[in-house]
Amino acid sequence: MENVISHSPAQTEAAGRRLGRQLRRGDFVALTGGLGMGKTQFIRGLARGLGYAGAVTSPTFTLVHEYPGPVPVY
């Protein structure tokens, strides 16, 4: 496991993008954290890293978001 310390939304998104490029079908990533912790920025980067180019919205108030692509994100 790698620890990443982010100092900006852009760094958080970049960390998500790096992880997204490494994920393969069947991998599982769980996010936890309070409001304003950067979950949306991270998921936006992760989805971009997996090839998804559409809108990414906050995971906080929704049970499931689906972002289709070569490796779907739920």
C-alpha positions in Angstrom: 0.0 0.0 0.0 1.2 3.5 -0.9 0.5 6.6 1.2 0.0 9.8 -0.7 -0.2 13.2 0.8 -1.9 15.8 -1.3 -1.6 19.5 -0.9 -4.1 20.6 -3.6 -7.1 19.4 -5.5 -4.9 19.0 -8.6 -2.5 16.7 -6.7 -5.5 14.6 -5.4 -6.9 14.2 -8.9 -3.4 13.2 -10.2 -3.1 10.6 -7.5 -6.5 9.2 -8.5 -5.4 9.2 -12.2 -2.2 7.3 -11.4 -4.2 4.6 -9.5 -6.8 4.4 -12.3 -4.1 3.6 -14.8 -3.1 0.6 -12.7 -6.5 -0.9 -11.9 -7.8 -3.9 -13.7 -11.3 -5.5 -14.0 -12.2 -7.0 -10.6 -10.1 -4.7 -8.5 -11.9 -3.0 -5.6 -11.2 0.5 -4.2 -13.2 1.9 -1.2 -13.2 5.5 -0.3 -14.0 6.9 3.2 -13.7 10.3 4.6 -15.7 13.3 5.7 -17.1 16.2 3.7 -14.4 18.1 1.9 -11.7 15.4 2.1 -11.2 15.2 -1.6 -13.2 12.0 -2.6 -14.7 13.7 -5.6 -11.4 15.0 -6.9 -9.8 11.5 -6.3 -12.7 9.7 -8.1 -12.5 12.2 -11.0 -8.8 11.4 -11.5 -9.4 7.7 -11.1 -12.1 7.7 -13.7 -9.9 9.7 -16.1 -7.1 7.2 -15.5 -9.5 4.5 -16.6 -10.4 6.3 -19.7 -13.8 7.9 -18.7 -14.2 11.4 -20.1 -17.7 12.3 -18.8 -18.9 14.2 -15.8 -17.9 12.9 -12.3 -20.1 13.9 -9.4 -19.7 13.6 -5.6 -19.9 10.1 -4.2 -20.9 11.3 -0.8 -24.7 11.5 -1.2 -25.3 8.8 -3.7 -25.5 5.0 -3.1 -23.9 4.1 -6.5 -22.5 6.1 -9.4 -21.6 4.3 -12.6 -18.9 5.5 -15.0 -18.7 3.1 -18.0 -15.5 2.4 -19.8 -12.9 -0.3 -20.5 -12.9 -0.9 -16.7 -16.2 0.4 -15.3 -16.2 2.4 -12.1 -19.1 2.0 -9.7 
